[in-house]
């Protein structure tokens, strides 16, 4: 016997019945916008590119963030000469014209050598979702569908996995309506904290280079460790 007679008509015309509909369909979630009448994603004014490059000759256990006005580039060693690279540019609302890699020409080597391998890197605008509620009726959101945000804290996948685990746990222990409310109540503070930390880190980019460099040198390591330590608590 079903807990509720909820139904959904799919694009092929078929009808499926469900007890809970989970929207895990990303920043442009149809479940959020059409199914729940929720928030549209908001452009943050930045575009980013991610790629893996070979030929890394730096430290094998240290990631580096290189900051410049309107631009940043992060390298994370993967071992055996490979590095994960992330680059973003403040662009307003449009994609930057021309070859985006030229915006980093002044970063010098080894960055320009890594960028030579990024011709096919996928570029995308950085979008945020400020969704005021995580569930409506028997529809619930997880991951970027619920709370896409700036990647400054690198917690996109982590939050999505936590969402799935907490939702599973609450559905396993409570009736549906109680479980979805408990899920939202339990997740909201952690998601709000990560979002605030992401905005805080992003705000340092608007500082003048002299002020930013001093702030990062004096407090960067302490703040980074404090932020990661907070995330060790159970979600």
HELIX and SHEET records of a PDB file:
HELIX    1   1 UNK A   30  UNK A   30  1                                   1    
HELIX    2   2 UNK A   31  UNK A   35  3                                   5    
HELIX    3   3 UNK A  100  UNK A  107  5                                   8    
HELIX    4   4 UNK A  111  UNK A  115  1                                   5    
HELIX    5   5 UNK A  144  UNK A  147  1                                   4    
HELIX    6   6 UNK A  151  UNK A  153  5                                   3    
HELIX    7   7 UNK A  156  UNK A  173  1                                  18    
HELIX    8   8 UNK A  176  UNK A  203  1                                  28    
HELIX    9   9 UNK A  204  UNK A  206  5                                   3    
HELIX   10  10 UNK A  209  UNK A  215  1                                   7    
HELIX   11  11 UNK A  216  UNK A  220  3                                   5    
HELIX   12  12 UNK A  221  UNK A  230  1                                  10    
SHEET    1   A 2 UNK A   6  UNK A   9  0                                        
SHEET    2   A 2 UNK A  15  UNK A  18 -1                                        
SHEET    1   B 3 UNK A  21  UNK A  23  0                                        
SHEET    2   B 3 UNK A 139  UNK A 141  1                                        
SHEET    3   B 3 UNK A 135  UNK A 136 -1                                        
SHEET    1   C 5 UNK A  64  UNK A  68  0                                        
SHEET    2   C 5 UNK A  71  UNK A  79 -1                                        
SHEET    3   C 5 UNK A  82  UNK A  90 -1                                        
SHEET    4   C 5 UNK A  42  UNK A  54 -1                                        
SHEET    5   C 5 UNK A 122  UNK A 128 -1                                        
END                                                                             
